Amino acid sequence: MAQNNAINDLVVKGTTTIGVVCKDGVILASDTRVTMGYFVAHKQGKKVYKIDNHIGMTIAGSVADAQKVIDIITANAQLYRINLNRPMPISTAARMTSNLLFSARGLMAQILVGGVDDTGAHLYNLDPFGSLTEEKMTSTGSGSPLAIGVLEDKFKEGMTLEKALPIIARAVNAAMKRDVASGNNYNIIVIDKSGYKELSDAEKKELLSKGS
């Protein structure tokens, strides 16, 4: 019951985040509206973070709790690279995040961890209690039902990044139009063998024109 209430609280708090695995990489996306109940606390909030050159993380829920997780995992990813002279596997980053959430038992954060390593592209979904599932396509937050509707209709497993990007832009846009706790703007991150890249406003605008 407590776990269900915690997840329901995340849905009520707002946000739309999306993650998909493509043939040649991973796409992470989110809106930028930060809410406190019915109050818009910030219009350009950051909800997708760079953990390393090959790993990204999206956050939904309490900003302070999520930022604590991000700081810890980012530091550990850098230590892993220094100590072992190789990048941290995506599964390791996800498992470390899972252990952190489980041990804290009170961090109000739902997280997506995605990236590309030697074994390919991976995406993991974590709830506030550390439950961990690997996904090909998922969305979190209050706008997720709207985003999932677009994704399940248009996204197909094995798509290339180029084909999937307009669909992701359309999914975020749909949530922003219909979910009061999502809006203002959105960010899209692409992670492939070349590394971590955030799309510019011009690139995002072009994607929406392709997806219409």
N, C-alpha and C positions, 0 to 999 in steps of 0.2 A: 504493500500500500504506500509506504513512504517513497519507494522508487517511482511509482506512478505519479504521485503528487509532485515530486521534483521535476519530472519530465514535463508534466502539465504546466508547471510554473514557467519553464523555459518557453513553451509555446505561447503563453500569455504575454511574456515580456517582449516579444517581437523578434524581428530579424528574418532575413531570408539568406541562407547560404546554400551553395550548390557545389557538388563535386562529381566529376565524371572521368572514367578511364577511357582513353582513346588508343588507337593502334600505335600511335607514335608519341604518346605523352599523357599528361593529366591536365585537366582544366579545373580551377577553383574560382568561385565567384561569390559575391555578396552585394547586398545593398549597403547604403552608408548611413541610414537613419538610426540614431540612438534614442531610445525612448525610456521614460520613467512613468509607467502607467499611461495616461493620456497626454503626457507632456513630452514634447520633442526636445531632448536635452542637447542633441548635437546633430547637425545635418550632414556632416562629412566624417563620420566615425570610421575608423579602420577596423575591418573584421577579417581580413586575410593577411597573414603574416609570413614572412620569409624566415624559415628555421635554418636552412643552409642553402647552398646554391642549387640543390636538387630536391629540397623538401619544403612544402608549404603547409599552412594550418589555417583553417577557418574557425571562428568562434561564434557561439550564440549563448545568451544567458547573461550572467553577471560579468561586466567588463573587468572589474578588479580581479575576480577569481580566474578568468580566462588569461589575463595578462600575467598573472603569477605562473600559470602553467607554461605559457609561451617563453617566459624568461628562463625557467628551469630547463626546458627541453632544448632551447637554443644554446644555452651554455653547455649542456651535455653533448650536443651534436658537435660543437667545436672541440671539446675535450676528446671526444671519440676520434675525430680527424687527426688531432695532434698526437695522441697516444698510439694509435694504430696505423697512422699514415694512410688512411683510406676513409671515404665518406661513410657515414652511418647508414645502414640499410633502412628502408622505409618501415619494414616490419619491426625493427628494433625501436625506432622512434615512436611507433604506435604502441608497442608493448610498454615502453617506459612511461608514456602518457597514461596508459591504462593503470599501471601500478600506482602512479601519482594520484590519480582520481580516486582509486579504490582506497588507498591509505588515508586520504584526507576525509573521505566520507562526508562531504559537506560543501565541496566546491560546486557552485551552480554554473556549470559550463558544459555545453554539448559541443563536441569538437570533431572536425574532419581533418585527417592527416593524409596528405597525398604527395606523391613524388615519383621519381624515376631512379632506379639503381641498376646494378648488374643483372638483376633478374627480371627487369621490365618495369612497367608502370603499375602503381598500386594506389588504392584509396581505402582508408579505414574510417569507420564511423564509431565514435565513442560517446556513451551517455555519461551523466554526472557521477555514476558509481563505478565507472571503469569498464563496463561491458564493451567488448570489442568485436566488431564484425568487419570483414573485408567486403567491399561493394564495387560494383562497376558503375553505378549511377545512384546518387542519393541527394536529399535536400533536408535541411533542418530549419527550425524556427517557425514563427507564426505564419509566414508566407509559403511554407513548404508544400501544403496541399495544392496551391495554385501552380507552383513551379513544377511539382511532380507531374501534374496533368499534362503540361507541355512536354516534359522530358519523356514520359511514357508513350506519348503519341509520336514524337519526332526522332528521339535519340535511339540509335541502334548500336548494339555492341560491336566493336571492331571498326567503328568510324574513325576517320582521320581527324586530326585537330582542326584542319581547315573546314571540313564538313560540319563538325560539331559546334564550332564557335558561334555561328549565327543562332543556333538552337539554344545555347546557353544564354546568350543575350536576350533572346525572346522570352525565355523562362523567367529570368530575373525581372524583366520589364513587366511581365504579366502579374507577378507577385506585387510589384511596386504600385501597379494601377489599382489593385483590388484589396490589398492588405494594408490597413491603416498604420500598422507599426513598421512597415517597410517603405522605403522611398528615398526621395531627394536625388540620389545618384547611385552608381554601382561600380564595382571594381571587378575586373576579370584578370586572372593570373594563368599563364601557360607555363608548364614545366615539361621540358623535353630533354633530349641528350645535350642540348646546347646550354641548358641551365634554366634559371628562373626569370620570367619576364612578365612585367605588368603592362597591359595594353593602355595606349593613350586614349584621350577623349575622342580624337578623330577616328581611331581604329574601332572604338566601340560604336560610334555613330554609324560607321560604314557597315558594321555587323548587323545592326538593327534594320538597316535598309535592305540587306540581303535576306533577313529572316521574315520580313513582312510579306 
